[in-house]
């Protein structure tokens, strides 16, 4: 089954404790993104990757890191989480390298930073 | 000004009626437009994509694009309670509006 998976689905952590949210897709898509979704603000792109070893900042990159060592995986790293990073996070993949196509979303990770 | 604007709603429609959702965008060079449906606590799923001016129909859904006026709309005909969700407009792929919440009342 074609899908995007994310882990963990739910995470409660404390300020400053490094964490990683994994994302994997099995559709051989070049383009992958991370979004956060907050009430009233919609989906905002954090980082994106057009291909292996190519990553770039989206609209709200502060406090986040990503890497793209393999085509299928695109982990999101919070080196020192803060309460304002409490949000619902989605990973998405898209065919092609422009990002201008349909996006396939993972199930989401609900993060709470205390 | 946001790049993609939507009325947040809620848009309340009776069952069987037509729900009309609108989205405006700022980048005149945009070529690809998408409507996603998102149920509460779930991930967005694609309903329609549209790339050319005019209408595109798929079942009960019709997307309308007017590049000159920089808006894209979604019509839901014969609205069902299961259509109650938030509808997200996306432009160029990663630029999303804030979403319109739709409530279909039996």
HADDOCK unambig.tbl for C-alpha pairs under 7 A between the chains (distance, minus, plus):
assign (segid A and resid 40 and name CA) (segid B and resid 98 and name CA) 6.22 0.50 0.50
assign (segid A and resid 41 and name CA) (segid B and resid 98 and name CA) 5.48 0.50 0.50
assign (segid A and resid 42 and name CA) (segid B and resid 96 and name CA) 6.79 0.50 0.50
assign (segid A and resid 42 and name CA) (segid B and resid 97 and name CA) 6.17 0.50 0.50
assign (segid A and resid 42 and name CA) (segid B and resid 98 and name CA) 3.94 0.50 0.50
assign (segid A and resid 42 and name CA) (segid B and resid 99 and name CA) 6.35 0.50 0.50
assign (segid A and resid 43 and name CA) (segid B and resid 96 and name CA) 5.94 0.50 0.50
assign (segid A and resid 43 and name CA) (segid B and resid 98 and name CA) 6.98 0.50 0.50
assign (segid A and resid 45 and name CA) (segid B and resid 94 and name CA) 6.84 0.50 0.50
assign (segid A and resid 99 and name CA) (segid B and resid 93 and name CA) 5.60 0.50 0.50
assign (segid A and resid 99 and name CA) (segid B and resid 94 and name CA) 6.77 0.50 0.50
assign (segid A and resid 100 and name CA) (segid B and resid 32 and name CA) 6.43 0.50 0.50
assign (segid A and resid 100 and name CA) (segid B and resid 92 and name CA) 4.73 0.50 0.50
assign (segid A and resid 100 and name CA) (segid B and resid 93 and name CA) 4.27 0.50 0.50
assign (segid A and resid 101 and name CA) (segid B and resid 93 and name CA) 5.47 0.50 0.50
assign (segid A and resid 102 and name CA) (segid B and resid 93 and name CA) 6.58 0.50 0.50
assign (segid A and resid 105 and name CA) (segid B and resid 43 and name CA) 6.20 0.50 0.50
assign (segid A and resid 105 and name CA) (segid B and resid 44 and name CA) 6.58 0.50 0.50
assign (segid A and resid 106 and name CA) (segid B and resid 43 and name CA) 6.67 0.50 0.50
assign (segid A and resid 107 and name CA) (segid B and resid 42 and name CA) 6.50 0.50 0.50
assign (segid A and resid 107 and name CA) (segid B and resid 43 and name CA) 5.41 0.50 0.50
assign (segid A and resid 108 and name CA) (segid B and resid 43 and name CA) 6.36 0.50 0.50
